[in-house]
Amino acid sequence: MVIAAYGHSKSPRMELRFIKNLHFTRLVNTQGRLREFNFRQMRQKDEIRFSVDVVDDKGNRLMFCMKKDEDQWKIDAQRLPEWIVKKEPTFHQLIEEALR
């Protein structure tokens, strides 16, 4: 979306560009319990990534990033618990649904 604002006739034209910020929360069943995963879209130059966070059983917030690799949203290389890594295909599906 482009919004243009005009000043006096001698002023140069000013353009403002707005980029949609996407964030959403989904409940995902992991290890027999529902966990709340929070997704937030981030833009780095021409690349789109998603920051994801979730709370573990001890109340620690775990954060990781996902990036698109060959048409699949993948967890960016990090050491994460197996219960997160196993849900990578689910996260791919959730992100694709949100982007539609």
N, C-alpha and C positions, 0 to 999 in steps of 0.2 A: 504494500500500500504506500503510495506517495502522496504527501500533503504538501502543497506549495503555499507559501505565504509571500505576499507582495508588500513592499514598502512604498515610499514616494516614487514618483516617476524617475527620479535620478538615482534611486537605490538599486543595487543589483538584486536579482531574483534569489530568493532563499528557498531551498528544498529540504524537507525533513523526511527521512525514511524510517518507517516502523517495521520491525521484524517481530513476528509472533513468537512469544515465549511459551513453551509447552512444558507443563508439569502435571503429573498425575500420580495417584496412589492406587495400588491394587493389592488385594489379599491373595496370597499364594500358599497352598498347602505344602509344607515341607516337614518331613519327619513326623507326620501325624498331627501337626498343628498349623493353624493359620498364622501367617506372619504378614505384617504390613510392609510392602516394598514401595518406596517413594522414588519416582523417576523425575529427572529434570534435564531438559534439553540444554546443551551447551554448544555454542558455535566457536570454533577455533579456525580462523581464516576461512577456507572453503570446506572444512570438515565439520560434520555434525557428530556429536557424541552425546551420550546420556550418562549422567551421574546417577547412581542408584545407591540408596542406603536402606538398611534394615537393622533391627535390634536382635542380638542373639539371646540365648537363654539366661545369660548373666547380666543382661541390661546394657551391654556394650554396643555402641553403634558401629556397624561395619559399613564401609563405603567402598564402592568400586565404580569403574567406568566401563561403558560398553561402546564399541565402535563398529561400524559396518565394514565387513570384509567379505568380498565376493557375494553380495546380496544377502548376507546373513549378519545379524547383530551378534557380536561375540564379546565375551568378557575380555577386557584388556588385561594382558599378562600381569597377574597378581597372585599372591598366596591367599586363598580363600578356603573356608570350610567346604567340605564335599557337598553338604546340603544346598549350598548356593550354586556351585559348579554344575551339579546335576540338573538344575532348573534353567540352564542357559537357553534351551529351545523354547521354554515357556516365556522367558523374558523377550526373546526375539518376537514371538507372536504378539505379546502385549504392546511392544513398541510399534510394530507394524499396524496394529489396530488403532492405536492412538494417532498415528500419522495420517490415517485415512480421513 
